[in-house]
Amino acid sequence: METQLNYNESDFVEYALTQMNIKILKREGKYFDLEGGFKVEVETKDLYRLSVEDWVISPFEDIGKMCEFIKKNLEMSLHNE
């Protein structure tokens, strides 16, 4: 018998972003405004829509890969200033 944990996906995303030291500027339910102009929308469990300045970048199915993508882009933008 398989046991499934039920948790709020948006709370999980908030936790992951915080653990990766990605600053959350505002959260409204399943919508997150992040530093660097990034926005995340939690679509369903394990599906996240990432955009920057209202341009959709890509859906992500892996929260870790999405966080790494954001971190790398934030680091690049800091070096280009």
C-alpha distances in whole Angstrom, upper triangle without the diagonal:
4,7,10,13,16,19,23,23,27,27,25,28,30,29,29,32,33,32,34,37,37,39,38,41,40,36,36,32,31,34,36,39,39,42,44,44,40,38,34,32,29,28,24,21,22,26,29,32,35,39,42,45,43,43,39,38,35,32,29,26,26,27,28,30,32,33,34,36,37,38,40,42,43,44,46,48,49,51,52,54
4,6,10,13,16,19,20,23,23,21,24,26,25,25,28,30,28,30,33,33,36,34,37,36,33,33,29,27,31,32,35,36,39,40,40,36,34,30,29,25,25,21,18,19,22,25,29,31,35,38,41,40,39,36,35,32,28,26,22,22,23,24,26,28,29,30,32,34,35,37,38,39,41,43,44,45,47,49,50
4,7,10,13,16,17,21,20,18,22,24,22,23,26,27,26,28,31,31,33,32,35,33,30,30,27,25,29,30,33,33,36,38,38,35,32,29,27,23,23,20,16,18,21,24,28,30,34,37,40,38,38,35,34,31,27,25,22,21,22,23,26,27,27,29,31,32,33,35,37,38,39,41,43,44,46,47,49
4,6,10,13,14,17,17,15,18,21,19,20,23,24,23,25,28,28,30,28,32,30,27,26,23,21,25,26,30,30,33,35,35,31,29,25,23,20,20,16,13,14,18,20,24,27,30,33,36,35,35,31,31,28,24,22,18,18,19,20,23,24,24,27,28,29,30,33,34,35,36,39,40,41,43,44,46
4,6,10,11,15,14,12,16,17,16,17,20,21,20,23,25,26,27,25,29,27,24,24,20,19,23,23,27,27,30,33,32,29,27,23,22,18,19,15,12,14,17,19,23,25,29,32,34,33,33,30,30,27,24,21,18,18,17,19,22,22,22,25,27,27,28,31,32,32,34,37,38,38,41,42,43
4,7,9,12,12,11,14,16,15,17,20,20,20,23,25,25,26,24,26,24,21,21,17,16,20,21,25,26,29,31,31,27,25,21,19,16,16,13,10,13,16,18,21,24,27,30,32,31,32,29,28,26,22,20,18,18,17,19,22,22,22,25,27,27,28,31,32,32,34,36,37,38,40,42,42
4,6,9,8,8,11,12,12,13,16,17,17,20,22,21,22,20,23,21,17,17,14,13,17,18,21,22,25,28,27,24,22,18,17,13,15,12,10,12,15,16,19,21,24,27,29,28,29,26,26,24,21,19,17,16,15,17,20,19,19,23,24,24,25,28,29,29,31,33,34,34,37,39,39
4,6,5,6,9,10,11,13,15,16,17,19,20,19,20,17,20,18,14,14,10,10,13,14,18,19,23,25,24,21,19,15,14,10,12,10,9,11,13,14,17,19,21,24,26,25,26,24,24,22,19,17,16,16,14,17,20,18,18,22,23,22,24,27,27,27,29,32,31,32,35,37,37
4,5,5,6,9,10,10,12,14,15,17,18,17,18,16,18,17,13,13,10,8,11,12,16,17,20,23,22,18,16,12,11,7,9,8,6,8,10,10,13,15,18,21,23,22,23,20,20,18,15,14,12,12,11,14,16,15,15,18,19,19,21,23,24,24,26,28,29,30,33,34,34
4,5,5,6,9,10,11,12,14,15,17,15,15,12,15,13,9,10,7,5,8,9,13,14,17,20,19,16,13,10,9,6,9,9,9,10,11,10,12,14,16,19,21,20,21,19,19,18,15,14,14,14,11,14,16,14,14,18,19,17,19,22,22,22,25,27,26,27,30,31,32
4,5,5,6,9,10,11,12,14,15,15,15,12,15,13,10,11,9,9,11,11,14,15,18,21,21,18,15,13,12,10,13,13,11,13,14,13,16,16,19,21,23,23,24,22,22,21,18,17,16,15,12,15,18,16,15,18,20,18,19,23,23,22,25,28,27,28,31,32,32
4,5,5,6,9,10,11,12,14,14,15,13,17,15,13,14,12,11,13,12,15,15,18,21,21,18,16,13,13,10,13,12,10,10,12,12,15,16,19,21,24,23,24,21,21,19,17,15,13,12,9,11,14,13,12,16,18,17,18,21,22,21,24,26,26,27,30,31,32
4,5,5,6,8,10,11,12,11,12,11,14,13,11,13,11,9,10,9,12,12,15,17,17,14,12,9,10,8,11,11,10,10,11,9,12,12,15,17,20,20,20,18,17,16,14,12,12,11,7,10,12,10,10,13,14,13,15,18,18,18,20,23,23,24,27,28,28
4,6,5,6,9,10,11,9,10,8,11,11,9,11,10,9,10,8,11,11,13,16,16,14,12,10,11,10,14,14,14,13,14,12,14,14,16,18,20,20,21,20,19,19,17,15,16,14,10,12,15,13,11,15,16,14,15,18,19,18,20,23,22,23,26,27,27
4,6,5,6,9,10,10,11,10,14,14,12,15,14,13,14,12,14,13,16,19,19,17,16,13,15,13,17,16,15,14,16,14,17,17,19,20,23,23,24,22,22,21,19,17,16,14,11,11,15,13,11,14,17,15,15,19,20,19,21,24,24,24,27,28,29
4,5,5,6,9,9,11,11,15,15,14,16,15,14,14,12,14,13,15,17,18,15,14,12,14,13,16,16,14,12,14,12,15,14,17,19,22,22,22,20,19,18,17,14,14,11,7,8,11,10,8,11,13,12,12,16,17,16,18,21,21,22,24,26,27
4,5,5,6,5,7,8,11,12,12,15,15,13,13,10,11,9,11,13,15,12,12,10,13,13,16,17,16,14,15,12,14,13,15,16,18,19,20,19,17,17,16,14,15,13,9,9,11,9,7,10,12,10,10,14,14,13,15,18,18,18,21,23,23
4,5,5,6,7,8,11,13,12,16,16,15,15,12,13,11,12,15,16,14,14,14,16,16,19,20,18,17,18,16,18,16,18,19,21,22,23,22,21,21,20,18,18,16,12,12,15,13,10,13,15,12,12,16,17,15,16,20,20,19,22,24,24
4,5,8,10,11,15,16,16,19,19,18,18,15,16,14,15,17,19,17,17,16,18,17,21,21,19,17,19,17,19,18,20,21,23,25,25,24,22,22,21,18,18,15,12,10,13,13,10,12,15,13,12,15,17,16,16,20,21,20,22,25,25
4,6,9,11,15,16,16,20,20,18,18,15,15,12,13,15,17,14,15,15,17,17,21,21,19,17,18,16,18,16,18,18,21,23,23,21,20,19,19,16,17,14,11,9,11,11,7,8,11,10,8,11,13,12,13,16,17,17,19,21,22
4,6,9,12,15,16,19,20,19,18,14,14,11,10,13,15,14,15,15,18,19,22,23,22,20,21,18,19,17,18,18,20,22,23,22,21,21,21,19,20,17,14,12,14,13,9,11,13,11,9,12,13,11,12,16,16,15,18,20,20
4,6,10,12,13,17,18,16,15,11,11,7,7,10,12,10,12,12,15,16,20,21,20,19,19,16,16,14,15,14,17,19,19,19,17,18,18,16,18,16,13,12,13,11,8,10,11,8,7,11,11,9,11,14,14,14,17,19,19
4,6,9,11,15,16,16,14,10,9,6,6,9,11,10,11,12,15,17,20,22,22,21,20,17,17,15,15,14,16,18,19,19,19,20,20,19,21,19,15,15,17,14,11,14,14,11,10,14,13,11,13,16,15,14,18,19,19
4,6,7,11,13,12,10,7,6,5,7,10,11,10,9,10,13,14,18,20,20,19,19,15,15,14,14,14,15,17,18,18,18,19,19,18,20,19,15,16,17,14,12,15,16,12,13,16,15,13,16,19,17,17,21,22,21
4,7,10,13,14,11,8,5,5,6,10,10,10,10,12,14,16,19,22,22,22,21,18,17,15,15,14,14,16,18,19,19,21,21,21,23,22,18,20,21,17,15,18,18,14,15,18,17,14,18,20,18,18,21,22,21
4,7,10,11,8,6,5,7,10,13,11,11,10,11,12,14,17,20,21,21,20,17,16,15,15,15,15,16,18,18,20,21,20,20,22,22,18,20,21,18,17,20,20,16,18,21,19,17,21,23,21,21,25,25,24
4,6,7,6,5,6,9,12,15,14,12,10,10,10,11,15,17,18,18,17,14,15,14,15,16,16,16,19,18,19,20,19,19,20,20,17,19,21,17,16,20,20,17,19,22,21,19,22,24,23,24,27,28,27
4,6,5,7,9,12,15,18,16,14,11,11,10,11,14,16,17,19,17,15,15,15,16,17,17,16,19,19,20,21,19,20,21,21,19,21,23,19,19,23,22,19,22,25,23,22,26,27,26,27,30,30,30
4,6,8,11,14,18,20,18,16,13,11,9,9,11,13,14,16,15,13,14,15,17,19,19,18,20,19,21,20,18,18,19,20,17,20,22,19,19,23,22,20,22,26,25,24,27,29,28,29,32,33,32
4,7,10,13,17,19,17,14,11,8,6,5,8,10,11,13,12,10,11,12,14,16,18,16,18,16,18,17,15,15,15,16,14,17,19,16,16,20,19,18,20,23,22,22,25,27,26,27,30,31,31
4,7,10,14,15,13,11,7,6,5,7,9,12,14,15,13,10,10,10,11,13,14,13,15,14,15,15,14,15,16,17,15,18,18,15,15,19,18,16,18,21,20,19,23,24,23,24,28,28,28
4,6,10,12,11,8,6,5,6,9,12,14,16,16,14,11,10,10,10,11,13,13,15,14,15,15,15,15,16,17,14,16,17,13,13,16,16,13,15,18,17,16,19,21,20,21,24,25,24
4,7,9,7,6,5,7,9,12,15,18,19,19,17,13,12,10,10,10,10,11,13,14,15,16,16,16,19,19,16,18,18,14,14,17,16,12,15,17,15,14,18,19,17,18,22,22,21
4,6,6,5,6,8,11,13,17,19,20,19,17,14,13,10,10,9,11,12,14,14,14,16,16,16,19,18,15,16,16,13,11,14,13,9,11,14,12,11,14,16,14,15,18,19,18
4,6,6,9,11,15,17,20,23,23,22,21,17,16,13,12,10,11,14,15,16,16,18,19,18,21,20,17,17,17,14,12,14,13,9,10,13,11,8,11,13,11,12,15,16,15
4,6,9,12,16,18,21,24,25,23,21,17,16,12,11,8,9,12,13,14,14,16,18,18,21,20,18,18,17,14,13,14,12,9,10,11,9,6,10,11,8,10,13,13,12
4,7,10,13,17,19,22,24,22,20,16,14,11,8,5,5,9,10,12,12,15,17,17,21,20,18,19,18,15,14,16,14,10,12,14,11,10,13,14,11,13,16,15,15
4,7,10,13,16,19,20,18,16,12,10,7,6,4,7,8,9,10,10,12,13,14,17,17,14,16,15,11,11,13,11,8,11,12,10,9,13,14,12,14,17,17,17
4,7,10,13,16,17,16,14,10,8,6,5,6,8,8,9,9,10,11,12,13,16,16,14,16,15,11,12,15,13,10,13,15,13,13,17,17,16,18,21,21,21
4,7,9,12,13,13,10,7,6,5,6,9,11,10,11,10,10,10,10,10,12,13,11,13,13,10,10,14,12,10,14,16,15,15,18,19,18,20,23,23,24
4,6,9,11,11,9,6,5,7,9,12,13,12,13,11,12,11,9,10,12,13,12,15,15,12,13,17,15,14,17,19,18,18,22,23,22,24,27,27,27
4,6,8,8,6,5,6,9,12,15,17,15,16,13,14,13,10,10,10,12,10,14,15,12,13,17,16,15,18,21,20,20,24,25,25,26,29,30,30
4,7,8,6,6,7,10,13,16,18,16,16,13,14,12,9,10,10,13,12,16,16,14,16,19,18,18,21,23,22,23,26,27,27,29,32,32,33
4,6,5,7,10,13,16,20,22,20,20,17,17,15,11,11,10,12,12,16,16,15,17,20,20,20,23,25,24,25,28,29,29,31,34,34,35
4,6,8,12,15,18,21,24,22,22,19,19,16,12,11,9,10,10,14,15,14,16,19,19,19,22,24,24,25,28,29,30,31,34,35,36
4,7,10,13,16,20,23,21,21,17,16,13,10,8,5,6,7,11,12,11,13,16,16,17,19,21,22,23,25,26,27,29,31,32,33
4,7,10,13,17,20,18,17,14,13,10,7,6,5,7,8,12,12,10,13,16,15,16,19,20,20,22,24,25,26,28,30,30,32
4,6,10,13,16,15,14,11,11,8,6,5,6,8,8,11,11,8,11,14,13,13,16,18,17,18,21,22,22,25,27,27,28
4,7,10,13,11,11,7,8,6,5,6,9,11,11,14,12,9,12,15,13,12,16,17,16,17,21,21,21,23,26,25,27
4,7,10,9,9,6,6,6,6,7,11,12,11,13,11,8,10,12,10,9,13,14,12,14,17,17,17,20,22,22,23
4,7,6,5,4,5,7,9,11,14,15,14,16,14,11,13,14,12,10,14,15,12,13,17,17,16,18,21,20,21
4,5,5,7,7,10,12,14,17,18,17,18,16,13,14,15,12,10,13,14,11,11,15,14,13,16,18,17,17
4,6,8,10,13,15,17,21,22,20,21,20,16,17,18,16,13,16,17,13,14,17,16,14,17,19,18,18
4,6,9,12,14,16,20,21,20,22,20,17,18,20,17,15,18,19,16,16,20,19,17,20,23,21,21
4,6,9,12,15,18,20,19,21,19,15,17,19,15,14,18,18,15,16,19,18,17,20,22,20,21
4,6,8,11,15,16,16,18,16,13,15,17,14,13,17,17,15,17,20,19,18,21,23,22,23
4,7,9,13,14,14,16,13,11,13,14,10,11,14,14,12,14,17,16,16,19,21,20,22
4,6,10,12,12,14,11,9,13,14,11,12,15,15,14,16,19,19,19,22,23,23,25
4,7,9,10,13,11,9,12,14,12,13,16,17,16,18,21,21,21,24,26,26,28
4,6,7,9,8,6,10,11,10,12,15,15,15,17,20,20,21,24,25,26,27
4,6,9,8,8,11,13,13,14,17,18,18,20,22,23,24,27,28,29,31
4,5,5,6,9,10,11,13,14,16,17,19,20,21,23,25,26,27,29
4,6,5,6,9,10,11,12,14,15,16,18,20,21,23,25,26,27
4,5,5,6,9,10,11,12,14,15,16,18,20,21,23,25,26
4,5,5,6,9,10,11,12,14,15,17,18,20,21,23,25
4,5,5,6,9,10,11,12,14,16,17,19,20,21,23
4,5,5,6,9,10,10,12,14,15,17,19,20,21
4,5,5,6,9,10,11,12,14,15,17,18,20
4,6,5,6,9,10,11,12,14,16,17,19
4,6,5,6,9,10,11,12,14,15,17
4,5,5,6,9,10,11,13,14,16
4,5,5,6,9,10,11,12,15
4,5,5,6,9,10,11,13
4,5,5,6,9,10,11
4,5,5,6,9,10
4,5,5,6,9
4,5,5,6
4,5,6
4,6
4
